[in-house]
Amino acid sequence: MNKASGSCYCGIIKFNMWDFAPDYGTCHCTQCRKWTGSFYSALTIARDHYKIDGFEHIIWHDQTAQAERGFCGICGSSIFWRFKNHKIGQMDFAVGMLDDISQLSQSKHIYCAFKRDNYELPNNDAPKYDERG
């Protein structure tokens, strides 16, 4: 069973996750770039497989009519992405916030058509899609 933990920069928001698929995706869209300053790699976790301490310090930003992003209200770390329809229940956690990523593998790149020229996509087996994929 996979387990992982992580936190924001200041540590006021901490999270643990368990029993999840170790595959993460990387998004190169303009919204993710503006949100993080670069591409955004995220691990999708089902509702019953994570626990967040410091949830009251998360500030949610309406990204679109369907989705929102969560960041730490103290240090500003960009941590979460989720659909506003909470019945879906899953949440995407920024891979960069995890304490250890050695058990993870990159499963895909999406919105590659929007990638900036200042970096190259890795030469690995992860599929690369111009749109959502």
Secondary structure, 3 states (H helix, E strand, C coil): CCEEEEECCCCCCEEEEECCCCEEEEECCHHHHHHHCCCEEEEEECHHHEEEECHHHEEEEECCCCEEEEEECCCCCEEEEEECCCCCCCEEEEHHHECCCCCCEEEEEECHHHCCCCCCCCCCCCCECCCCC
